Amino acid sequence: MTQARRRLEMLGPERMAPGLERIRALLRGLDSPQQAYPTAIVAGTNGKGSTVAMLASIGRAAGIRVGCYTSPHLVGLEERFQVDGHLISPEGFETHLDLVLSTADRLLSSGVLHEQPTYFEILTAVAFRYFAEARVDLAVLEVGLGGRLDATNVTCPRVALITPIAVDHADWLGSELHKIADEKFAVVPEAGMAVIAPQPAEVMEVIRQRARERRITLLETDRYALEVRHADDRLRCTFDLDGRLRSYRGLKLALPGRHQVDNARCAILASEALDRRRMRIAADAIWAGLREATVPGRCEWIEGPPRALFDGAHNPAAAQALARYLTELREGGAFARLHLVFGALSDKDLHGMAAPLFAQADTLVTTRPTSARGASAQQALAAGTPPATHAAIEDPELALALAMEWTRPDDLICVTGSLFLVGSLSPLLGSSEPS
């Protein structure tokens, strides 16, 4: 590990200190790279990564040079920074990281910064500087935590996207949906434009009220007619949509799961909004972009043998969506038995996640994700009602090995509960299945 990476790790990936003062001071010290290009920002609880991927893929198909900043990563930090679908090189990451850290040191010694920026703020500054150097035409930013005080919330985005909002990070955001909605909707600038995925009634009440107060144009996706025409054996959907600017027939998704249709609708309406704001995104780019968008670690199929499905569902709403997906797969004959490998972080709603997922499993192995916040295998097992065949194994690789022992040719292994777990285990079973 290089000195710059060691310094980054010493900041503590788990440390959270919401606020915009540090990131704003740091970016000023870097000559405000975030002002060099337009942005789109994606906030919400579930579906952010998929929505970012689809919007970025549509932009690339339109000939737009797109920078993508996402979190967390599965295997390497470089995954968080992409330009035109390519990860930043390790050397490029080191160069930007070293400059950002040295700038933070200078600002601390001069008294401009009063405390060390957080791990996430340093990475966010790296992203903004990298995109400026790469001369992107658009940067698509995934909010890390909340919205109002998240380090990504320092631009004036041309469009903001709010994916489905649910309870997550309750220790920071609380468990009251209307307050969570307030925090997340704060990424939308005054008189801006926001694409809103279907939301609970109390969330929509907050969003509409704030939109009236701040003269924000809302594009509520469920007001645009959508019909699923077909789903293949992996539930990759073909659908029709009447958008804001035009109608689309026979759009095909590379990402599996019916829930991805709502994420796609968000990405399409955001693309139309950008088209109206001088981005020139035609219908053929939307077709091509949706066919090519992929997201590692989200309903990611591994060819095998054994066949495996990796999904970083890390809260109850995501777990319920995955459970529905697994139910449809089983009903369609996609597998005979399901072997669930489950591990989650201790600050999550373990019962809310375990209940829908354990009910799907024929066998279960719980384990501890590779994170300081990982719940023990026994904690995870106690969170729900396991099937008759079950085990709790602390080491994730040994947990996967046991699930593989139980697996027959027609079965499926599903690894879920945490992106940390998915990131550590997915490389062990080979490459993703081609679309």
BAMAR-674980 format. One record per residue (C-alpha): residue in one letter; x, y, z. Coordinates in pm, 1 decimal, always signed. Layout:
{A {X Y Z}}
...
END
This chain:
{M {+0.0 +0.0 +0.0}}
{T {+136.0 +342.0 -94.7}}
{Q {+183.8 +624.3 +153.2}}
{A {-113.9 +817.2 +11.9}}
{R {-343.5 +515.8 +46.2}}
{R {-220.4 +450.7 +399.1}}
{R {-298.1 +811.3 +489.5}}
{L {-644.0 +777.0 +337.2}}
{E {-716.8 +461.1 +536.2}}
{M {-596.8 +631.3 +855.5}}
{L {-882.1 +881.2 +813.3}}
{G {-1117.8 +589.6 +883.9}}
{P {-1373.8 +487.3 +618.3}}
{E {-1628.5 +445.5 +899.0}}
{R {-1591.9 +802.1 +1029.5}}
{M {-1891.9 +1018.4 +945.1}}
{A {-1903.6 +1391.9 +1008.7}}
{P {-2183.4 +1543.8 +797.9}}
{G {-2128.7 +1903.2 +690.5}}
{L {-2020.8 +2100.6 +384.7}}
{E {-1764.3 +2342.1 +534.2}}
{R {-1466.1 +2107.1 +494.1}}
{I {-1542.2 +1991.9 +139.1}}
{R {-1610.8 +2348.0 +22.8}}
{A {-1282.9 +2475.5 +170.3}}
{L {-1093.4 +2182.9 +20.5}}
{L {-1243.4 +2237.3 -324.2}}
{R {-1160.3 +2609.7 -310.5}}
{G {-802.0 +2509.0 -236.0}}
{L {-812.7 +2292.7 -549.9}}
{D {-943.0 +2585.6 -764.0}}
{S {-1305.6 +2463.3 -757.9}}
{P {-1284.1 +2177.5 -1010.8}}
{Q {-1655.2 +2094.6 -956.7}}
{Q {-1745.1 +2411.5 -1148.2}}
{A {-1576.0 +2295.4 -1469.2}}
{Y {-1868.0 +2082.9 -1597.8}}
{P {-2244.2 +2028.2 -1556.7}}
{T {-2363.7 +1768.0 -1307.8}}
{A {-2656.9 +1539.6 -1237.6}}
{I {-2704.7 +1411.8 -882.5}}
{V {-2880.5 +1095.9 -764.1}}
{A {-3013.9 +1071.4 -408.4}}
{G {-3249.6 +824.0 -241.1}}
{T {-3222.8 +497.4 -51.2}}
{N {-3244.2 +214.7 -305.9}}
{G {-3169.3 +196.5 -675.8}}
{K {-2915.3 +480.0 -681.6}}
{G {-2633.0 +274.0 -831.0}}
{S {-2851.2 +122.9 -1103.8}}
{T {-3003.2 +460.2 -1190.8}}
{V {-2659.3 +622.1 -1210.5}}
{A {-2536.9 +340.1 -1435.4}}
{M {-2831.2 +372.8 -1674.3}}
{L {-2812.2 +752.1 -1695.7}}
{A {-2437.0 +740.6 -1757.0}}
{S {-2475.8 +465.5 -2018.2}}
{I {-2740.6 +669.1 -2201.5}}
{G {-2510.9 +971.6 -2196.2}}
{R {-2219.6 +772.5 -2340.9}}
{A {-2445.8 +634.3 -2614.2}}
{A {-2533.2 +994.5 -2702.0}}
{G {-2165.5 +1081.4 -2745.8}}
{I {-2143.3 +1272.0 -2417.2}}
{R {-1821.0 +1230.6 -2219.2}}
{V {-1958.5 +1120.0 -1881.2}}
{G {-1782.7 +1104.0 -1545.8}}
{C {-1937.9 +876.0 -1284.4}}
{Y {-1878.7 +894.6 -907.3}}
{T {-2035.1 +614.1 -704.0}}
{S {-1994.6 +448.1 -365.9}}
{P {-1912.7 +217.6 -208.7}}
{H {-1672.9 +5.3 -412.4}}
{L {-1676.1 -374.2 -424.9}}
{V {-1307.5 -461.6 -461.4}}
{G {-1094.1 -155.0 -536.2}}
{L {-1130.2 +218.7 -477.3}}
{E {-1079.2 +286.1 -846.9}}
{E {-1431.5 +152.5 -911.4}}
{R {-1575.6 +473.7 -766.7}}
{F {-1431.8 +690.4 -1045.9}}
{Q {-1522.6 +630.4 -1409.3}}
{V {-1496.7 +832.8 -1728.3}}
{D {-1672.4 +696.5 -2036.5}}
{G {-1722.2 +364.8 -1859.2}}
{H {-1351.2 +316.5 -1779.6}}
{L {-1212.4 +311.6 -1426.3}}
{I {-946.3 +558.1 -1325.0}}
{S {-601.6 +395.7 -1344.2}}
{P {-427.3 +313.4 -1014.6}}
{E {-154.1 +562.4 -1110.6}}
{G {-407.8 +832.1 -1191.5}}
{F {-588.3 +771.7 -862.9}}
{E {-258.9 +798.7 -670.2}}
{T {-173.8 +1126.9 -842.1}}
{H {-507.0 +1289.4 -762.8}}
{L {-518.9 +1146.7 -410.6}}
{D {-169.0 +1273.3 -329.4}}
{L {-255.9 +1624.2 -450.4}}
{V {-584.3 +1635.1 -257.8}}
{L {-414.3 +1516.4 +64.2}}
{S {-130.8 +1768.3 +28.3}}
{T {-385.6 +2044.5 -34.0}}
{A {-571.3 +1942.6 +282.3}}
{D {-240.8 +1955.9 +474.0}}
{R {-170.0 +2306.1 +344.9}}
{L {-517.6 +2429.7 +433.5}}
{L {-493.5 +2277.1 +781.8}}
{S {-155.7 +2434.6 +851.6}}
{S {-277.1 +2777.1 +731.9}}
{G {-592.3 +2759.8 +943.3}}
{V {-830.1 +2763.1 +644.0}}
{L {-939.9 +2411.9 +744.7}}
{H {-1007.7 +2362.4 +1114.9}}
{E {-1032.4 +1983.8 +1106.9}}
{Q {-920.9 +1698.4 +884.6}}
{P {-1157.6 +1618.7 +596.3}}
{T {-1324.8 +1279.4 +613.7}}
{Y {-1237.2 +975.8 +401.6}}
{F {-1545.4 +1034.1 +183.4}}
{E {-1469.9 +1405.9 +142.8}}
{I {-1116.9 +1330.1 +23.8}}
{L {-1250.1 +1081.1 -231.7}}
{T {-1519.1 +1324.6 -345.1}}
{A {-1254.4 +1591.8 -404.4}}
{V {-1050.7 +1336.1 -601.4}}
{A {-1356.0 +1271.0 -819.1}}
{F {-1422.2 +1638.3 -890.1}}
{R {-1058.9 +1702.0 -979.9}}
{Y {-1031.2 +1389.1 -1193.9}}
{F {-1341.6 +1481.3 -1392.5}}
{A {-1209.3 +1834.2 -1450.6}}
{E {-878.3 +1700.1 -1577.3}}
{A {-1059.6 +1447.6 -1799.1}}
{R {-1275.9 +1730.7 -1940.3}}
{V {-1604.9 +1550.7 -1899.7}}
{D {-1920.7 +1696.0 -2049.8}}
{L {-2129.9 +1571.8 -1755.8}}
{A {-2058.7 +1427.3 -1411.4}}
{V {-2318.9 +1193.6 -1259.7}}
{L {-2286.0 +1193.6 -880.7}}
{E {-2426.3 +933.4 -641.8}}
{V {-2500.9 +1079.0 -298.1}}
{G {-2320.7 +894.1 -19.5}}
{L {-2538.3 +951.4 +288.3}}
{G {-2852.8 +1160.2 +315.9}}
{G {-2824.1 +1456.7 +84.2}}
{R {-2829.4 +1801.5 +242.4}}
{L {-2492.2 +1762.6 +417.8}}
{D {-2336.4 +1504.4 +186.1}}
{A {-2004.1 +1599.5 +26.2}}
{T {-2150.0 +1557.4 -324.1}}
{N {-2401.2 +1838.2 -259.6}}
{V {-2171.5 +2124.0 -365.1}}
{T {-2280.4 +2176.4 -726.5}}
{C {-2589.2 +2315.5 -896.7}}
{P {-2704.8 +2007.1 -1088.6}}
{R {-2893.4 +2040.6 -1414.2}}
{V {-3118.8 +1761.3 -1294.3}}
{A {-3158.1 +1576.8 -963.8}}
{L {-3298.2 +1225.6 -935.4}}
{I {-3464.9 +1095.2 -619.0}}
{T {-3488.0 +715.5 -614.4}}
{P {-3719.5 +529.7 -371.6}}
{I {-3676.0 +654.0 -15.0}}
{A {-3688.5 +415.5 +280.6}}
{V {-3535.2 +390.2 +627.0}}
{D {-3159.6 +328.1 +621.1}}
{H {-2865.7 +464.4 +825.0}}
{A {-3119.3 +528.9 +1099.8}}
{D {-2842.6 +622.4 +1345.1}}
{W {-2763.7 +926.1 +1125.7}}
{L {-3088.3 +998.9 +940.2}}
{G {-3344.8 +879.3 +1194.2}}
{S {-3637.7 +651.1 +1124.2}}
{E {-3905.5 +907.2 +1033.0}}
{L {-3962.8 +899.6 +658.6}}
{H {-4069.4 +1262.7 +627.3}}
{K {-3743.4 +1380.5 +787.3}}
{I {-3536.0 +1146.8 +570.4}}
{A {-3716.8 +1282.2 +263.3}}
{D {-3635.9 +1638.5 +367.5}}
{E {-3265.4 +1554.7 +392.8}}
{K {-3249.5 +1375.4 +58.7}}
{F {-3457.9 +1625.8 -137.9}}
{A {-3220.9 +1903.5 -26.8}}
{V {-2985.2 +1811.0 -313.4}}
{V {-3230.2 +1977.8 -554.4}}
{P {-3132.8 +2343.8 -607.5}}
{E {-3368.6 +2641.1 -595.4}}
{A {-3572.9 +2656.1 -919.8}}
{G {-3415.0 +2327.8 -1027.5}}
{M {-3560.1 +2016.1 -1184.3}}
{A {-3609.7 +1684.4 -1004.9}}
{V {-3710.7 +1340.7 -1131.6}}
{I {-3896.9 +1157.2 -855.6}}
{A {-3938.5 +777.7 -841.0}}
{P {-4258.1 +634.4 -687.1}}
{Q {-4255.1 +714.2 -313.4}}
{P {-4461.6 +652.5 +0.3}}
{A {-4738.3 +910.2 +48.3}}
{E {-4566.1 +1089.1 +338.8}}
{V {-4248.1 +1124.5 +133.1}}
{M {-4436.6 +1273.5 -162.0}}
{E {-4610.8 +1518.0 +69.8}}
{V {-4274.6 +1654.1 +184.4}}
{I {-4131.0 +1664.1 -167.7}}
{R {-4427.6 +1850.8 -314.9}}
{Q {-4428.8 +2100.1 -29.9}}
{R {-4055.2 +2173.6 -66.3}}
{A {-4093.3 +2196.9 -443.7}}
{R {-4362.1 +2463.4 -406.2}}
{E {-4151.5 +2659.2 -158.0}}
{R {-3839.2 +2651.5 -377.3}}
{R {-3996.8 +2673.5 -724.8}}
{I {-3870.3 +2327.9 -824.3}}
{T {-4009.7 +2149.8 -1130.0}}
{L {-4108.5 +1792.9 -1042.2}}
{L {-4117.2 +1506.6 -1290.4}}
{E {-4301.3 +1234.0 -1100.0}}
{T {-4222.7 +913.6 -1285.2}}
{D {-4546.9 +731.7 -1204.2}}
{R {-4733.7 +992.8 -1407.0}}
{Y {-4566.3 +862.3 -1724.3}}
{A {-4734.6 +546.6 -1854.5}}
{L {-4519.7 +234.8 -1856.6}}
{E {-4605.3 -120.4 -1963.8}}
{V {-4378.5 -424.5 -1930.4}}
{R {-4419.1 -635.1 -2244.2}}
{H {-4182.9 -921.9 -2171.6}}
{A {-3928.2 -1053.5 -1922.3}}
{D {-3669.7 -1319.1 -2005.9}}
{D {-3557.3 -1604.3 -1778.8}}
{R {-3343.4 -1366.0 -1573.6}}
{L {-3627.6 -1109.9 -1563.0}}
{R {-3454.2 -860.9 -1790.4}}
{C {-3752.3 -659.3 -1904.0}}
{T {-3871.9 -520.7 -2234.4}}
{F {-4112.9 -231.1 -2187.3}}
{D {-4293.6 +64.9 -2342.7}}
{L {-4289.5 +415.7 -2195.9}}
{D {-4465.3 +739.5 -2277.0}}
{G {-4203.6 +992.2 -2174.7}}
{R {-4213.9 +1367.2 -2141.7}}
{L {-4071.7 +1439.5 -2489.7}}
{R {-4144.5 +1121.2 -2683.1}}
{S {-4282.8 +768.0 -2663.5}}
{Y {-4062.7 +459.2 -2658.7}}
{R {-4159.9 +108.2 -2765.6}}
{G {-3969.7 -212.0 -2694.6}}
{L {-3697.1 -72.0 -2467.2}}
{K {-3476.0 -354.5 -2337.9}}
{L {-3288.7 -359.9 -2007.5}}
{A {-2957.9 -533.3 -1947.0}}
{L {-3012.0 -513.6 -1571.6}}
{P {-3231.2 -798.1 -1436.4}}
{G {-3533.8 -756.5 -1210.0}}
{R {-3869.0 -587.6 -1257.1}}
{H {-3771.4 -320.0 -1005.9}}
{Q {-3514.6 -195.6 -1260.0}}
{V {-3796.9 -72.7 -1481.6}}
{D {-3872.9 +209.5 -1235.5}}
{N {-3503.1 +296.3 -1218.1}}
{A {-3494.2 +304.0 -1598.1}}
{R {-3794.6 +536.1 -1607.8}}
{C {-3603.3 +776.8 -1379.9}}
{A {-3298.0 +762.5 -1604.7}}
{I {-3505.7 +819.5 -1919.5}}
{L {-3689.5 +1122.8 -1780.6}}
{A {-3360.0 +1265.0 -1653.3}}
{S {-3208.9 +1211.8 -1999.2}}
{E {-3501.3 +1397.7 -2154.8}}
{A {-3450.2 +1680.7 -1904.6}}
{L {-3081.0 +1699.9 -2000.0}}
{D {-3178.6 +1692.4 -2368.5}}
{R {-3389.8 +2001.3 -2305.5}}
{R {-3087.2 +2157.4 -2134.3}}
{R {-2851.2 +2135.9 -2431.1}}
{M {-2718.4 +1782.1 -2385.5}}
{R {-2868.9 +1648.4 -2711.2}}
{I {-2977.1 +1298.8 -2607.8}}
{A {-3181.8 +1136.2 -2883.8}}
{A {-3414.3 +835.8 -2860.9}}
{D {-3159.1 +594.8 -3010.9}}
{A {-2913.6 +679.1 -2729.9}}
{I {-3177.4 +588.0 -2471.4}}
{W {-3237.3 +253.8 -2644.5}}
{A {-2865.5 +175.6 -2665.1}}
{G {-2779.3 +300.0 -2317.9}}
{L {-3036.0 +82.6 -2141.9}}
{R {-2920.1 -226.5 -2333.5}}
{E {-2560.4 -173.2 -2221.7}}
{A {-2589.4 -58.2 -1858.2}}
{T {-2452.7 -296.4 -1595.7}}
{V {-2384.1 -265.3 -1222.5}}
{P {-2145.1 -507.1 -1048.1}}
{G {-2286.0 -647.0 -726.4}}
{R {-2650.7 -567.9 -798.6}}
{C {-2843.0 -872.5 -920.9}}
{E {-2516.2 -987.8 -1075.1}}
{W {-2522.3 -1339.4 -1216.8}}
{I {-2214.2 -1560.9 -1215.9}}
{E {-2212.1 -1839.3 -1474.6}}
{G {-2037.8 -2092.9 -1251.9}}
{P {-2050.6 -2373.6 -1182.6}}
{P {-2205.0 -2330.6 -940.5}}
{R {-2448.2 -2065.0 -1060.0}}
{A {-2458.8 -1770.6 -822.2}}
{L {-2641.8 -1443.5 -779.3}}
{F {-2472.1 -1156.5 -597.7}}
{D {-2679.9 -868.0 -471.4}}
{G {-2570.8 -608.0 -216.5}}
{A {-2920.9 -560.5 -71.3}}
{H {-2833.2 -379.4 +252.1}}
{N {-3163.4 -261.6 +400.2}}
{P {-3516.8 -402.2 +438.6}}
{A {-3657.6 -240.7 +123.5}}
{A {-3372.4 -376.5 -88.8}}
{A {-3403.9 -719.2 +75.9}}
{Q {-3776.2 -726.2 -3.9}}
{A {-3705.0 -637.0 -368.3}}
{L {-3448.6 -917.0 -388.4}}
{A {-3693.0 -1161.3 -225.9}}
{R {-3956.3 -1075.0 -486.6}}
{Y {-3698.8 -1128.5 -760.2}}
{L {-3603.8 -1469.7 -619.5}}
{T {-3971.2 -1569.7 -593.5}}
{E {-4028.6 -1486.5 -959.9}}
{L {-3713.7 -1672.6 -1062.3}}
{R {-3817.7 -1985.6 -874.3}}
{E {-4171.3 -1971.4 -1014.8}}
{G {-4022.3 -1943.3 -1362.3}}
{G {-3808.4 -2252.6 -1307.2}}
{A {-3474.9 -2070.7 -1295.2}}
{F {-3348.0 -2288.9 -1009.7}}
{A {-3449.0 -2585.5 -793.0}}
{R {-3310.9 -2494.8 -449.2}}
{L {-3173.3 -2168.6 -311.7}}
{H {-2861.9 -2161.1 -92.8}}
{L {-2842.7 -1824.4 +82.9}}
{V {-2512.9 -1677.9 +209.7}}
{F {-2607.5 -1379.4 +425.5}}
{G {-2397.9 -1123.4 +611.2}}
{A {-2482.4 -767.1 +709.3}}
{L {-2350.7 -469.5 +901.0}}
{S {-2441.3 -444.0 +1268.0}}
{D {-2591.8 -94.7 +1234.9}}
{K {-2853.6 -218.0 +984.9}}
{D {-3203.0 -348.1 +1053.1}}
{L {-3097.6 -712.1 +1060.4}}
{H {-3444.9 -853.0 +1125.5}}
{G {-3601.2 -640.4 +852.0}}
{M {-3348.2 -779.9 +605.3}}
{A {-3339.4 -1139.6 +729.2}}
{A {-3715.6 -1201.0 +742.4}}
{P {-3790.1 -1178.6 +366.6}}
{L {-3462.2 -1340.6 +259.5}}
{F {-3453.5 -1633.8 +503.1}}
{A {-3806.2 -1724.2 +389.9}}
{Q {-3668.4 -1783.3 +37.6}}
{A {-3382.1 -2010.1 +142.6}}
{D {-3365.9 -2390.0 +131.3}}
{T {-3032.2 -2370.6 +312.7}}
{L {-2866.1 -2077.8 +488.8}}
{V {-2510.0 -1986.8 +587.7}}
{T {-2467.4 -1662.7 +780.3}}
{T {-2127.6 -1493.9 +800.6}}
{R {-1950.0 -1169.6 +895.6}}
{P {-1884.5 -914.3 +616.4}}
{T {-1532.4 -778.4 +574.6}}
{S {-1599.6 -453.0 +759.8}}
{A {-1531.2 -326.2 +1108.9}}
{R {-1908.4 -281.1 +1138.7}}
{G {-1988.1 -637.2 +1032.4}}
{A {-2241.0 -823.9 +1246.5}}
{S {-2122.5 -1163.2 +1364.9}}
{A {-2246.4 -1478.3 +1196.0}}
{Q {-2446.0 -1566.5 +1507.8}}
{Q {-2605.7 -1219.9 +1520.2}}
{A {-2711.2 -1255.3 +1158.4}}
{L {-2849.6 -1605.6 +1218.5}}
{A {-3052.7 -1486.3 +1518.5}}
{A {-3210.3 -1206.1 +1311.6}}
{G {-3464.6 -1432.3 +1145.1}}
{T {-3612.8 -1780.0 +1124.4}}
{P {-3363.4 -1999.0 +939.1}}
{P {-3449.4 -2304.7 +728.1}}
{A {-3382.9 -2649.5 +875.1}}
{T {-3038.9 -2669.9 +713.5}}
{H {-2831.7 -2376.7 +832.9}}
{A {-2493.7 -2278.6 +974.4}}
{A {-2314.5 -1972.0 +1111.3}}
{I {-1953.0 -1934.8 +992.6}}
{E {-1751.9 -1620.6 +1064.5}}
{D {-1514.4 -1649.3 +768.3}}
{P {-1696.5 -1549.3 +444.1}}
{E {-1486.2 -1775.2 +221.2}}
{L {-1558.2 -2078.4 +439.7}}
{A {-1928.0 -1983.2 +443.4}}
{L {-1934.1 -1977.1 +63.7}}
{A {-1745.2 -2306.9 +49.8}}
{L {-2012.6 -2475.4 +263.6}}
{A {-2292.6 -2338.9 +45.0}}
{M {-2108.5 -2476.2 -257.5}}
{E {-2090.3 -2820.4 -93.6}}
{W {-2468.5 -2820.4 -56.9}}
{T {-2530.2 -2708.2 -417.5}}
{R {-2653.8 -2938.3 -693.3}}
{P {-2636.7 -2851.4 -1066.5}}
{D {-2990.6 -2707.7 -1080.1}}
{D {-2950.7 -2498.7 -764.7}}
{L {-2859.9 -2134.3 -710.1}}
{I {-2635.2 -1967.2 -454.2}}
{C {-2736.3 -1615.1 -351.4}}
{V {-2483.9 -1397.2 -166.1}}
{T {-2640.6 -1088.1 -12.6}}
{G {-2682.1 -853.9 +284.6}}
{S {-2384.6 -625.4 +229.3}}
{L {-2177.4 -489.2 -58.2}}
{F {-1870.3 -564.2 +154.7}}
{L {-1966.5 -932.3 +150.4}}
{V {-2046.4 -930.4 -220.8}}
{G {-1718.7 -755.2 -300.8}}
{S {-1511.9 -1007.8 -108.1}}
{L {-1680.9 -1320.1 -247.5}}
{S {-1781.4 -1246.0 -608.0}}
{P {-1423.0 -1269.7 -743.1}}
{L {-1401.1 -1626.6 -608.1}}
{L {-1661.7 -1758.8 -852.5}}
{G {-1535.9 -1600.8 -1173.9}}
{S {-1672.8 -1348.6 -1420.4}}
{S {-2023.3 -1221.9 -1466.4}}
{E {-2248.0 -1390.5 -1715.3}}
{P {-2253.3 -1197.6 -2044.4}}
{S {-2574.2 -1008.4 -2118.8}}
END
